[in-house]
Amino acid sequence: MDVKLYYAPGACSLAAHIALRECGLDFELVRVDIRQHQLADGSDFNAINPKGYVPVLEIGDGVRLTEVSAIVQYIADRIPESGLAPRPYTLERYQLQEWLAFISAELHKTFTPLFKPDTPEDYRLCLQENIATRLGYVDARLAGRHYLLGNQFTVADAYLFTVLTWCNRIGMEIARWPMLRTFQERVRHRPNVREALEAENS
């Protein structure tokens, strides 16, 4: 089955990119200009995803998945022996989904307005305070463990790492949270994560 990942450098699609490499799946990267909503050949990205954003995972016969949480779980389930997601119907699987939901709703979506130049300054400060509170929560949960679910790297870690890369872009020092800083460096040094970062920056 041909697999394509539509991505934009620095976007949340990095989580899916990391998951694909961690699973060892063959895939094609398709870069998207999110500002212009165009592919490299000039074609309209909205024809691929009417929502207008990445990631999109194309899995053959015109079938496409969107939304980070759904895509990374699909990738993990394609290669269950990768350990990127606990087995379905286990408590650990629901804990994974809990983390994915938290990262998406409480972190990812809170960052989004901070990347828009017309966001009022007082609202920016409020959002940054909310992010700091939530990062403090994650920092405390990481105490005594390598990853969000313990010692096994999962797709939730790929998503959290992706969101943490945005801290510098809004002037937030990750060093404020020792466990998060250690987590970020641990994930950054994974070979497949390095490859994903290098591929997107090339």
MARSE-428741 format. One record per atom (N, C-alpha, C): residue number from 1; atom name; x, y, z. Coordinates in Angstrom, 3 decimals. Example, Ala and Ser with C-alpha at 12.3 -4.5 7.8 and 13.67 -1.06 7.14 Angstrom:
2
ATOM   num   atome       east      north         up
ATOM     1       N     13.190     -5.690      7.800
ATOM     1      CA     12.300     -4.500      7.800
ATOM     1       C     13.200     -3.300      7.800
ATOM     2       N     12.850     -2.250      7.080
ATOM     2      CA     13.670     -1.060      7.140
ATOM     2       C     12.900      0.030      7.870
end
This chain:
202
ATOM   num   atome       east      north         up
ATOM     1       N      0.842     -1.186      0.000
ATOM     1      CA      0.000      0.000      0.000
ATOM     1       C      0.885      1.246      0.000
ATOM     2       N      0.620      2.164     -0.932
ATOM     2      CA      1.364      3.418     -0.990
ATOM     2       C      0.897      4.345      0.129
ATOM     3       N      1.841      4.883      0.860
ATOM     3      CA      1.538      5.794      1.965
ATOM     3       C      2.188      7.135      1.676
ATOM     4       N      1.402      8.204      1.771
ATOM     4      CA      1.916      9.565      1.600
ATOM     4       C      1.573     10.372      2.833
ATOM     5       N      2.545     11.141      3.299
ATOM     5      CA      2.295     12.072      4.392
ATOM     5       C      2.430     13.488      3.867
ATOM     6       N      1.343     14.233      3.920
ATOM     6      CA      1.362     15.646      3.575
ATOM     6       C      1.739     16.411      4.841
ATOM     7       N      2.814     17.192      4.748
ATOM     7      CA      3.367     17.830      5.932
ATOM     7       C      3.804     19.260      5.619
ATOM     8       N      4.037     20.005      6.691
ATOM     8      CA      4.663     21.325      6.590
ATOM     8       C      5.732     21.380      7.666
ATOM     9       N      6.938     21.847      7.337
ATOM     9      CA      8.005     21.916      8.338
ATOM     9       C      7.588     22.723      9.564
ATOM    10       N      7.872     22.165     10.736
ATOM    10      CA      7.558     22.864     11.973
ATOM    10       C      6.128     22.713     12.439
ATOM    11       N      5.294     22.045     11.658
ATOM    11      CA      3.881     21.884     12.016
ATOM    11       C      3.668     20.594     12.816
ATOM    12       N      2.432     20.374     13.240
ATOM    12      CA      2.112     19.192     14.032
ATOM    12       C      2.271     17.901     13.239
ATOM    13       N      2.388     17.997     11.927
ATOM    13      CA      2.610     16.810     11.096
ATOM    13       C      3.914     16.111     11.452
ATOM    14       N      4.824     16.806     12.164
ATOM    14      CA      6.067     16.169     12.590
ATOM    14       C      5.785     14.935     13.440
ATOM    15       N      4.735     14.955     14.239
ATOM    15      CA      4.411     13.800     15.083
ATOM    15       C      4.133     12.561     14.228
ATOM    16       N      3.365     12.737     13.162
ATOM    16      CA      3.079     11.617     12.265
ATOM    16       C      4.335     11.175     11.521
ATOM    17       N      5.156     12.130     11.131
ATOM    17      CA      6.414     11.836     10.444
ATOM    17       C      7.310     10.972     11.334
ATOM    18       N      7.436     11.356     12.601
ATOM    18      CA      8.240     10.576     13.537
ATOM    18       C      7.667      9.168     13.687
ATOM    19       N      6.352      9.071     13.820
ATOM    19      CA      5.713      7.757     13.981
ATOM    19       C      5.988      6.853     12.784
ATOM    20       N      5.922      7.391     11.590
ATOM    20      CA      6.196      6.587     10.387
ATOM    20       C      7.616      6.050     10.402
ATOM    21       N      8.555      6.877     10.782
ATOM    21      CA      9.955      6.436     10.820
ATOM    21       C     10.184      5.441     11.954
ATOM    22       N      9.556      5.660     13.089
ATOM    22      CA      9.713      4.736     14.208
ATOM    22       C      9.143      3.354     13.872
ATOM    23       N      8.099      3.318     13.063
ATOM    23      CA      7.486      2.044     12.663
ATOM    23       C      8.251      1.354     11.541
ATOM    24       N      9.067      2.113     10.838
ATOM    24      CA      9.787      1.538      9.707
ATOM    24       C      8.941      1.372      8.459
ATOM    25       N      7.832      2.109      8.375
ATOM    25      CA      6.978      2.032      7.188
ATOM    25       C      7.587      2.823      6.033
ATOM    26       N      7.414      2.315      4.834
ATOM    26      CA      7.804      3.073      3.648
ATOM    26       C      6.743      4.132      3.378
ATOM    27       N      7.171      5.339      3.082
ATOM    27      CA      6.212      6.404      2.837
ATOM    27       C      6.858      7.482      1.980
ATOM    28       N      6.002      8.296      1.399
ATOM    28      CA      6.449      9.452      0.611
ATOM    28       C      6.063     10.719      1.358
ATOM    29       N      7.013     11.641      1.451
ATOM    29      CA      6.739     12.939      2.059
ATOM    29       C      6.290     13.920      0.983
ATOM    30       N      5.189     14.600      1.233
ATOM    30      CA      4.684     15.611      0.302
ATOM    30       C      4.595     16.934      1.059
ATOM    31       N      5.446     17.867      0.671
ATOM    31      CA      5.508     19.156      1.380
ATOM    31       C      4.361     20.067      0.962
ATOM    32       N      3.810     20.761      1.952
ATOM    32      CA      2.678     21.660      1.723
ATOM    32       C      3.067     23.069      2.154
ATOM    33       N      2.750     24.043      1.311
ATOM    33      CA      2.871     25.449      1.698
ATOM    33       C      1.540     25.827      2.339
ATOM    34       N      1.535     25.848      3.673
ATOM    34      CA      0.284     26.080      4.392
ATOM    34       C     -0.255     27.494      4.178
ATOM    35       N      0.644     28.458      4.058
ATOM    35      CA      0.186     29.841      3.867
ATOM    35       C     -0.551     30.009      2.542
ATOM    36       N      0.001     29.371      1.500
ATOM    36      CA     -0.602     29.485      0.162
ATOM    36       C     -1.585     28.356     -0.136
ATOM    37       N     -1.624     27.355      0.737
ATOM    37      CA     -2.476     26.176      0.538
ATOM    37       C     -2.172     25.505     -0.805
ATOM    38       N     -0.853     25.342     -1.037
ATOM    38      CA     -0.418     24.757     -2.305
ATOM    38       C      0.604     23.658     -2.081
ATOM    39       N      0.644     22.733     -3.040
ATOM    39      CA      1.704     21.740     -3.084
ATOM    39       C      2.844     22.300     -3.932
ATOM    40       N      3.953     21.575     -3.977
ATOM    40      CA      5.134     22.058     -4.698
ATOM    40       C      4.850     22.281     -6.179
ATOM    41       N      3.926     21.499     -6.756
ATOM    41      CA      3.608     21.652     -8.179
ATOM    41       C      2.588     22.750     -8.442
ATOM    42       N      2.203     23.476     -7.387
ATOM    42      CA      1.257     24.573     -7.535
ATOM    42       C     -0.193     24.176     -7.397
ATOM    43       N     -0.462     22.886     -7.228
ATOM    43      CA     -1.850     22.440     -7.114
ATOM    43       C     -2.432     22.803     -5.751
ATOM    44       N     -3.753     22.810     -5.684
ATOM    44      CA     -4.487     23.291     -4.515
ATOM    44       C     -4.521     22.217     -3.424
ATOM    45       N     -3.923     22.524     -2.274
ATOM    45      CA     -3.922     21.566     -1.165
ATOM    45       C     -5.327     21.326     -0.625
ATOM    46       N     -6.215     22.316     -0.770
ATOM    46      CA     -7.580     22.149     -0.279
ATOM    46       C     -8.312     21.012     -0.991
ATOM    47       N     -7.830     20.642     -2.168
ATOM    47      CA     -8.412     19.497     -2.862
ATOM    47       C     -8.029     18.192     -2.164
ATOM    48       N     -6.920     18.214     -1.432
ATOM    48      CA     -6.480     17.050     -0.660
ATOM    48       C     -7.174     17.042      0.697
ATOM    49       N     -7.178     18.180      1.356
ATOM    49      CA     -7.836     18.306      2.656
ATOM    49       C     -8.610     19.623      2.704
ATOM    50       N     -9.923     19.565      2.566
ATOM    50      CA    -10.728     20.787      2.597
ATOM    50       C    -10.608     21.559      3.901
ATOM    51       N    -10.108     20.904      4.975
ATOM    51      CA     -9.890     21.612      6.244
ATOM    51       C     -8.741     22.609      6.112
ATOM    52       N     -7.845     22.355      5.162
ATOM    52      CA     -6.782     23.316      4.872
ATOM    52       C     -5.534     23.205      5.710
ATOM    53       N     -5.390     22.116      6.464
ATOM    53      CA     -4.186     21.997      7.285
ATOM    53       C     -3.637     20.573      7.259
ATOM    54       N     -2.376     20.473      7.695
ATOM    54      CA     -1.699     19.187      7.804
ATOM    54       C     -1.814     18.698      9.250
ATOM    55       N     -1.572     17.385      9.467
ATOM    55      CA     -1.150     16.378      8.505
ATOM    55       C     -2.328     15.729      7.790
ATOM    56       N     -1.998     15.151      6.652
ATOM    56      CA     -2.905     14.250      5.946
ATOM    56       C     -2.110     12.998      5.626
ATOM    57       N     -2.672     11.849      5.946
ATOM    57      CA     -2.039     10.579      5.606
ATOM    57       C     -2.880      9.909      4.540
ATOM    58       N     -2.278      9.735      3.377
ATOM    58      CA     -2.954      9.052      2.268
ATOM    58       C     -2.532      7.599      2.278
ATOM    59       N     -3.497      6.704      2.314
ATOM    59      CA     -3.175      5.279      2.498
ATOM    59       C     -3.651      4.416      1.343
ATOM    60       N     -3.769      5.008      0.173
ATOM    60      CA     -4.098      4.238     -1.025
ATOM    60       C     -5.557      4.347     -1.418
ATOM    61       N     -5.801      4.218     -2.739
ATOM    61      CA     -7.157      4.256     -3.291
ATOM    61       C     -7.913      5.522     -2.885
ATOM    62       N     -7.185      6.630     -2.744
ATOM    62      CA     -7.832      7.888     -2.421
ATOM    62       C     -8.297      8.020     -0.989
ATOM    63       N     -7.953      7.048     -0.142
ATOM    63      CA     -8.361      7.099      1.271
ATOM    63       C     -7.370      7.976      2.038
ATOM    64       N     -7.905      8.930      2.780
ATOM    64      CA     -7.052      9.853      3.528
ATOM    64       C     -7.544      9.985      4.962
ATOM    65       N     -6.587     10.082      5.862
ATOM    65      CA     -6.876     10.356      7.265
ATOM    65       C     -6.342     11.744      7.606
ATOM    66       N     -7.082     12.451      8.456
ATOM    66      CA     -6.611     13.725      8.982
ATOM    66       C     -6.703     13.671     10.500
ATOM    67       N     -6.153     14.674     11.155
ATOM    67      CA     -6.090     14.830     12.608
ATOM    67       C     -4.978     13.962     13.193
ATOM    68       N     -4.087     14.620     13.913
ATOM    68      CA     -2.880     13.978     14.433
ATOM    68       C     -3.194     12.730     15.240
ATOM    69       N     -4.116     12.838     16.181
ATOM    69      CA     -4.395     11.719     17.084
ATOM    69       C     -4.842     10.471     16.333
ATOM    70       N     -5.682     10.641     15.330
ATOM    70      CA     -6.148      9.497     14.549
ATOM    70       C     -5.024      8.920     13.700
ATOM    71       N     -4.253      9.793     13.081
ATOM    71      CA     -3.190      9.343     12.181
ATOM    71       C     -2.124      8.553     12.929
ATOM    72       N     -1.665      9.059     14.064
ATOM    72      CA     -0.570      8.374     14.754
ATOM    72       C     -1.019      7.029     15.310
ATOM    73       N     -2.278      6.927     15.731
ATOM    73      CA     -2.757      5.621     16.201
ATOM    73       C     -2.884      4.634     15.045
ATOM    74       N     -3.313      5.120     13.902
ATOM    74      CA     -3.377      4.250     12.727
ATOM    74       C     -1.985      3.725     12.377
ATOM    75       N     -1.004      4.619     12.370
ATOM    75      CA      0.374      4.209     12.053
ATOM    75       C      0.864      3.171     13.054
ATOM    76       N      0.653      3.421     14.341
ATOM    76      CA      1.096      2.490     15.383
ATOM    76       C      0.436      1.127     15.222
ATOM    77       N     -0.846      1.120     14.862
ATOM    77      CA     -1.566     -0.148     14.727
ATOM    77       C     -1.186     -0.910     13.467
ATOM    78       N     -0.630     -0.213     12.486
ATOM    78      CA     -0.143     -0.905     11.293
ATOM    78       C      1.021     -1.836     11.646
ATOM    79       N      1.853     -1.407     12.589
ATOM    79      CA      3.018     -2.199     13.007
ATOM    79       C      2.946     -2.342     14.534
ATOM    80       N      2.082     -3.206     15.053
ATOM    80      CA      1.889     -3.283     16.504
ATOM    80       C      3.151     -3.641     17.274
ATOM    81       N      4.047     -4.400     16.639
ATOM    81      CA      5.274     -4.806     17.333
ATOM    81       C      6.215     -3.631     17.581
ATOM    82       N      5.915     -2.467     16.980
ATOM    82      CA      6.745     -1.283     17.218
ATOM    82       C      6.611     -0.782     18.657
ATOM    83       N      5.510     -1.124     19.315
ATOM    83      CA      5.273     -0.656     20.676
ATOM    83       C      4.862      0.803     20.753
ATOM    84       N      4.544      1.411     19.625
ATOM    84      CA      4.188      2.832     19.619
ATOM    84       C      2.812      3.114     20.213
ATOM    85       N      2.031      2.068     20.400
ATOM    85      CA      0.734      2.202     21.074
ATOM    85       C      0.453      0.898     21.809
ATOM    86       N     -0.085      0.980     23.016
ATOM    86      CA     -0.486     -0.246     23.708
ATOM    86       C     -1.587     -0.969     22.939
ATOM    87       N     -1.781     -2.222     23.253
ATOM    87      CA     -2.797     -3.011     22.565
ATOM    87       C     -4.189     -2.408     22.777
ATOM    88       N     -5.062     -2.523     21.770
ATOM    88      CA     -6.440     -2.036     21.929
ATOM    88       C     -7.138     -2.714     23.102
ATOM    89       N     -8.057     -1.991     23.699
ATOM    89      CA     -8.917     -2.462     24.790
ATOM    89       C     -8.183     -2.657     26.112
ATOM    90       N     -6.928     -2.233     26.193
ATOM    90      CA     -6.228     -2.270     27.474
ATOM    90       C     -6.340     -0.904     28.133
ATOM    91       N     -6.163     -0.863     29.444
ATOM    91      CA     -6.182      0.417     30.152
ATOM    91       C     -5.112      1.340     29.607
ATOM    92       N     -3.937      0.754     29.294
ATOM    92      CA     -2.833      1.570     28.778
ATOM    92       C     -3.201      2.245     27.467
ATOM    93       N     -4.019      1.589     26.652
ATOM    93      CA     -4.420      2.212     25.384
ATOM    93       C     -5.284      3.442     25.643
ATOM    94       N     -6.152      3.349     26.630
ATOM    94      CA     -6.985      4.504     26.946
ATOM    94       C     -6.166      5.611     27.598
ATOM    95       N     -5.126      5.237     28.317
ATOM    95      CA     -4.227      6.251     28.868
ATOM    95       C     -3.472      6.960     27.748
ATOM    96       N     -3.101      6.223     26.713
ATOM    96      CA     -2.494      6.838     25.533
ATOM    96       C     -3.461      7.836     24.906
ATOM    97       N     -4.721      7.428     24.745
ATOM    97      CA     -5.711      8.308     24.139
ATOM    97       C     -5.967      9.537     25.017
ATOM    98       N     -5.894      9.333     26.331
ATOM    98      CA     -6.032     10.459     27.251
ATOM    98       C     -4.932     11.485     27.014
ATOM    99       N     -3.694     11.012     26.864
ATOM    99      CA     -2.586     11.930     26.606
ATOM    99       C     -2.732     12.612     25.248
ATOM   100       N     -3.113     11.857     24.235
ATOM   100      CA     -3.280     12.452     22.908
ATOM   100       C     -4.345     13.548     22.927
ATOM   101       N     -5.437     13.292     23.639
ATOM   101      CA     -6.507     14.287     23.736
ATOM   101       C     -6.025     15.527     24.492
ATOM   102       N     -5.287     15.317     25.571
ATOM   102      CA     -4.779     16.438     26.355
ATOM   102       C     -3.814     17.287     25.528
ATOM   103       N     -2.886     16.630     24.842
ATOM   103      CA     -1.905     17.371     24.044
ATOM   103       C     -2.605     18.175     22.950
ATOM   104       N     -3.608     17.545     22.321
ATOM   104      CA     -4.326     18.212     21.237
ATOM   104       C     -5.148     19.396     21.735
ATOM   105       N     -5.964     19.169     22.764
ATOM   105      CA     -6.914     20.194     23.203
ATOM   105       C     -6.300     21.239     24.115
ATOM   106       N     -5.410     20.814     25.014
ATOM   106      CA     -4.919     21.722     26.043
ATOM   106       C     -3.579     22.383     25.706
ATOM   107       N     -2.823     21.781     24.795
ATOM   107      CA     -1.540     22.361     24.407
ATOM   107       C     -1.563     22.856     22.958
ATOM   108       N     -1.735     21.934     22.029
ATOM   108      CA     -1.692     22.266     20.602
ATOM   108       C     -2.605     23.453     20.278
ATOM   109       N     -3.856     23.351     20.642
ATOM   109      CA     -4.820     24.394     20.267
ATOM   109       C     -4.585     25.709     21.012
ATOM   110       N     -3.902     25.631     22.156
ATOM   110      CA     -3.591     26.865     22.878
ATOM   110       C     -2.434     27.607     22.228
ATOM   111       N     -1.520     26.858     21.612
ATOM   111      CA     -0.404     27.488     20.908
ATOM   111       C     -0.860     28.214     19.639
ATOM   112       N     -1.848     27.671     18.958
ATOM   112      CA     -2.191     28.119     17.605
ATOM   112       C     -2.387     29.632     17.479
ATOM   113       N     -3.158     30.292     18.352
ATOM   113      CA     -3.331     31.749     18.192
ATOM   113       C     -2.037     32.542     18.375
ATOM   114       N     -1.060     31.951     19.062
ATOM   114      CA      0.196     32.664     19.298
ATOM   114       C      1.034     32.795     18.029
ATOM   115       N      0.709     32.011     17.004
ATOM   115      CA      1.433     32.088     15.741
ATOM   115       C      0.797     33.097     14.775
ATOM   116       N     -0.294     33.725     15.216
ATOM   116      CA     -0.986     34.688     14.358
ATOM   116       C     -0.611     36.112     14.776
ATOM   117       N     -0.163     36.919     13.843
ATOM   117      CA      0.319     38.273     14.196
ATOM   117       C     -0.756     39.200     14.738
ATOM   118       N     -2.028     38.926     14.455
ATOM   118      CA     -3.091     39.833     14.885
ATOM   118       C     -3.711     39.452     16.234
ATOM   119       N     -3.131     38.463     16.913
ATOM   119      CA     -3.647     38.088     18.232
ATOM   119       C     -3.316     39.187     19.236
ATOM   120       N     -4.309     39.741     19.952
ATOM   120      CA     -4.057     40.842     20.900
ATOM   120       C     -3.060     40.428     21.991
ATOM   121       N     -2.272     41.390     22.442
ATOM   121      CA     -1.200     41.101     23.392
ATOM   121       C     -1.720     40.562     24.721
ATOM   122       N     -2.830     41.109     25.214
ATOM   122      CA     -3.351     40.621     26.497
ATOM   122       C     -3.820     39.178     26.383
ATOM   123       N     -4.358     38.828     25.217
ATOM   123      CA     -4.782     37.438     24.991
ATOM   123       C     -3.562     36.525     24.889
ATOM   124       N     -2.498     37.032     24.268
ATOM   124      CA     -1.252     36.254     24.177
ATOM   124       C     -0.731     35.898     25.574
ATOM   125       N     -0.733     36.874     26.460
ATOM   125      CA     -0.237     36.638     27.806
ATOM   125       C     -1.088     35.602     28.524
ATOM   126       N     -2.379     35.670     28.326
ATOM   126      CA     -3.296     34.699     28.929
ATOM   126       C     -3.009     33.292     28.403
ATOM   127       N     -2.811     33.178     27.096
ATOM   127      CA     -2.526     31.879     26.492
ATOM   127       C     -1.203     31.316     27.002
ATOM   128       N     -0.199     32.179     27.111
ATOM   128      CA      1.103     31.728     27.597
ATOM   128       C      1.018     31.240     29.043
ATOM   129       N      0.218     31.905     29.837
ATOM   129      CA      0.019     31.451     31.210
ATOM   129       C     -0.663     30.086     31.244
ATOM   130       N     -1.648     29.902     30.378
ATOM   130      CA     -2.340     28.613     30.313
ATOM   130       C     -1.393     27.505     29.877
ATOM   131       N     -0.554     27.794     28.881
ATOM   131      CA      0.417     26.808     28.417
ATOM   131       C      1.382     26.450     29.540
ATOM   132       N      1.860     27.473     30.250
ATOM   132      CA      2.810     27.231     31.338
ATOM   132       C      2.194     26.338     32.417
ATOM   133       N      0.940     26.563     32.741
ATOM   133      CA      0.260     25.735     33.746
ATOM   133       C      0.185     24.279     33.286
ATOM   134       N     -0.169     24.089     32.023
ATOM   134      CA     -0.309     22.733     31.497
ATOM   134       C      1.045     22.035     31.350
ATOM   135       N      2.062     22.789     30.962
ATOM   135      CA      3.399     22.206     30.884
ATOM   135       C      3.905     21.817     32.271
ATOM   136       N      3.535     22.598     33.268
ATOM   136      CA      3.888     22.250     34.637
ATOM   136       C      3.257     20.930     35.046
ATOM   137       N      2.029     20.719     34.628
ATOM   137      CA      1.344     19.455     34.906
ATOM   137       C      2.084     18.286     34.254
ATOM   138       N      2.442     18.438     32.978
ATOM   138      CA      3.139     17.361     32.264
ATOM   138       C      4.500     17.108     32.895
ATOM   139       N      5.190     18.173     33.268
ATOM   139      CA      6.497     18.049     33.906
ATOM   139       C      6.399     17.176     35.163
ATOM   140       N      5.380     17.426     35.967
ATOM   140      CA      5.201     16.642     37.194
ATOM   140       C      4.890     15.186     36.878
ATOM   141       N      4.132     14.940     35.845
ATOM   141      CA      3.767     13.559     35.478
ATOM   141       C      4.960     12.781     34.922
ATOM   142       N      5.940     13.481     34.405
ATOM   142      CA      7.124     12.821     33.849
ATOM   142       C      8.150     12.437     34.912
ATOM   143       N      7.964     12.899     36.117
ATOM   143      CA      8.923     12.595     37.183
ATOM   143       C      9.049     11.078     37.366
ATOM   144       N     10.274     10.581     37.317
ATOM   144      CA     10.524      9.161     37.542
ATOM   144       C     10.247      8.269     36.348
ATOM   145       N     10.011      8.857     35.183
ATOM   145      CA      9.751      8.029     33.990
ATOM   145       C     10.432      8.656     32.777
ATOM   146       N     10.718      7.822     31.795
ATOM   146      CA     11.359      8.313     30.579
ATOM   146       C     10.353      8.959     29.626
ATOM   147       N      9.159      8.359     29.562
ATOM   147      CA      8.159      8.810     28.600
ATOM   147       C      6.797      8.921     29.290
ATOM   148       N      5.806      9.386     28.574
ATOM   148      CA      4.504      9.653     29.183
ATOM   148       C      3.849      8.420     29.791
ATOM   149       N      4.044      7.261     29.162
ATOM   149      CA      3.444      6.033     29.690
ATOM   149       C      4.438      5.168     30.448
ATOM   150       N      5.600      5.676     30.721
ATOM   150      CA      6.597      4.897     31.454
ATOM   150       C      7.926      4.887     30.728
ATOM   151       N      8.410      3.699     30.436
ATOM   151      CA      9.711      3.572     29.768
ATOM   151       C      9.599      3.238     28.290
ATOM   152       N      8.366      3.146     27.761
ATOM   152      CA      8.152      2.820     26.353
ATOM   152       C      7.773      4.074     25.568
ATOM   153       N      8.529      4.388     24.541
ATOM   153      CA      8.213      5.518     23.666
ATOM   153       C      6.947      5.197     22.878
ATOM   154       N      5.997      6.130     22.867
ATOM   154      CA      4.749      5.948     22.124
ATOM   154       C      4.486      7.162     21.240
ATOM   155       N      3.408      7.062     20.471
ATOM   155      CA      3.046      8.173     19.589
ATOM   155       C      2.662      9.423     20.381
ATOM   156       N      2.233      9.256     21.637
ATOM   156      CA      1.945     10.437     22.462
ATOM   156       C      3.219     11.229     22.726
ATOM   157       N      4.331     10.527     22.878
ATOM   157      CA      5.610     11.203     23.081
ATOM   157       C      6.031     11.962     21.821
ATOM   158       N      5.762     11.374     20.666
ATOM   158      CA      6.073     12.060     19.408
ATOM   158       C      5.271     13.355     19.292
ATOM   159       N      4.017     13.308     19.718
ATOM   159      CA      3.149     14.491     19.649
ATOM   159       C      3.597     15.545     20.666
ATOM   160       N      3.888     15.108     21.898
ATOM   160      CA      4.349     16.055     22.906
ATOM   160       C      5.656     16.711     22.473
ATOM   161       N      6.588     15.926     21.967
ATOM   161      CA      7.862     16.480     21.502
ATOM   161       C      7.624     17.542     20.435
ATOM   162       N      6.734     17.257     19.502
ATOM   162      CA      6.427     18.203     18.432
ATOM   162       C      5.933     19.529     18.999
ATOM   163       N      5.006     19.466     19.939
ATOM   163      CA      4.462     20.679     20.537
ATOM   163       C      5.537     21.436     21.322
ATOM   164       N      6.416     20.711     21.994
ATOM   164      CA      7.473     21.375     22.763
ATOM   164       C      8.435     22.162     21.871
ATOM   165       N      8.577     21.729     20.617
ATOM   165      CA      9.467     22.464     19.713
ATOM   165       C      8.945     23.878     19.433
ATOM   166       N      7.687     24.120     19.741
ATOM   166      CA      7.101     25.439     19.489
ATOM   166       C      7.408     26.443     20.601
ATOM   167       N      7.898     25.958     21.746
ATOM   167      CA      8.121     26.865     22.881
ATOM   167       C      9.066     28.008     22.520
ATOM   168       N     10.162     27.692     21.851
ATOM   168      CA     11.114     28.746     21.472
ATOM   168       C     10.484     29.784     20.559
ATOM   169       N      9.544     29.358     19.738
ATOM   169      CA      8.917     30.274     18.785
ATOM   169       C      8.056     31.328     19.476
ATOM   170       N      7.626     31.035     20.711
ATOM   170      CA      6.814     32.023     21.434
ATOM   170       C      7.585     32.604     22.615
ATOM   171       N      8.905     32.345     22.647
ATOM   171      CA      9.738     32.926     23.693
ATOM   171       C      9.580     32.285     25.051
ATOM   172       N      9.208     31.000     25.066
ATOM   172      CA      9.028     30.291     26.332
ATOM   172       C     10.191     29.320     26.534
ATOM   173       N     10.914     29.477     27.632
ATOM   173      CA     12.084     28.651     27.903
ATOM   173       C     11.682     27.321     28.519
ATOM   174       N     11.969     26.233     27.807
ATOM   174      CA     11.624     24.905     28.306
ATOM   174       C     12.434     24.535     29.545
ATOM   175       N     13.556     25.228     29.756
ATOM   175      CA     14.414     24.953     30.917
ATOM   175       C     13.698     25.203     32.241
ATOM   176       N     12.562     25.892     32.199
ATOM   176      CA     11.779     26.119     33.414
ATOM   176       C     11.271     24.808     34.003
ATOM   177       N     11.170     23.789     33.161
ATOM   177      CA     10.616     22.511     33.589
ATOM   177       C     11.664     21.418     33.371
ATOM   178       N     12.402     21.042     34.400
ATOM   178      CA     13.531     20.105     34.248
ATOM   178       C     13.152     18.765     33.618
ATOM   179       N     11.998     18.210     34.005
ATOM   179      CA     11.598     16.914     33.449
ATOM   179       C     11.278     17.033     31.959
ATOM   180       N     10.636     18.128     31.579
ATOM   180      CA     10.316     18.346     30.167
ATOM   180       C     11.581     18.554     29.342
ATOM   181       N     12.519     19.297     29.902
ATOM   181      CA     13.778     19.531     29.182
ATOM   181       C     14.513     18.210     28.953
ATOM   182       N     14.559     17.373     29.976
ATOM   182      CA     15.214     16.066     29.845
ATOM   182       C     14.482     15.195     28.837
ATOM   183       N     13.144     15.218     28.908
ATOM   183      CA     12.323     14.461     27.955
ATOM   183       C     12.603     14.914     26.526
ATOM   184       N     12.610     16.223     26.314
ATOM   184      CA     12.826     16.762     24.969
ATOM   184       C     14.166     16.313     24.404
ATOM   185       N     15.214     16.360     25.220
ATOM   185      CA     16.529     15.942     24.748
ATOM   185       C     16.583     14.444     24.499
ATOM   186       N     15.920     13.673     25.347
ATOM   186      CA     15.890     12.219     25.166
ATOM   186       C     15.236     11.862     23.828
ATOM   187       N     14.109     12.502     23.555
ATOM   187      CA     13.405     12.205     22.299
ATOM   187       C     14.209     12.722     21.105
ATOM   188       N     14.779     13.901     21.229
ATOM   188      CA     15.534     14.490     20.123
ATOM   188       C     16.689     13.596     19.680
ATOM   189       N     17.251     12.838     20.599
ATOM   189      CA     18.403     11.999     20.272
ATOM   189       C     18.019     10.617     19.732
ATOM   190       N     16.733     10.335     19.637
ATOM   190      CA     16.323      9.078     19.000
ATOM   190       C     16.676      9.169     17.508
ATOM   191       N     17.300      8.144     16.935
ATOM   191      CA     17.731      8.218     15.532
ATOM   191       C     16.612      8.581     14.563
ATOM   192       N     15.430      8.009     14.744
ATOM   192      CA     14.342      8.285     13.810
ATOM   192       C     13.813      9.709     13.946
ATOM   193       N     13.897     10.246     15.146
ATOM   193      CA     13.484     11.639     15.345
ATOM   193       C     14.477     12.575     14.660
ATOM   194       N     15.764     12.288     14.819
ATOM   194      CA     16.779     13.095     14.141
ATOM   194       C     16.581     13.057     12.630
ATOM   195       N     16.289     11.878     12.103
ATOM   195      CA     16.085     11.756     10.651
ATOM   195       C     14.874     12.571     10.198
ATOM   196       N     13.809     12.534     10.977
ATOM   196      CA     12.604     13.294     10.615
ATOM   196       C     12.903     14.797     10.616
ATOM   197       N     13.609     15.255     11.643
ATOM   197      CA     13.939     16.677     11.731
ATOM   197       C     14.834     17.101     10.567
ATOM   198       N     15.823     16.271     10.257
ATOM   198      CA     16.733     16.588      9.155
ATOM   198       C     15.989     16.613      7.823
ATOM   199       N     15.083     15.657      7.623
ATOM   199      CA     14.331     15.606      6.365
ATOM   199       C     13.446     16.839      6.192
ATOM   200       N     12.865     17.323      7.279
ATOM   200      CA     11.979     18.483      7.173
ATOM   200       C     12.737     19.794      7.050
ATOM   201       N     13.974     19.795      7.517
ATOM   201      CA     14.767     21.023      7.435
ATOM   201       C     15.616     21.097      6.169
ATOM   202       N     15.580     20.041      5.373
ATOM   202      CA     16.429     20.013      4.166
ATOM   202       C     15.786     20.808      3.033
end
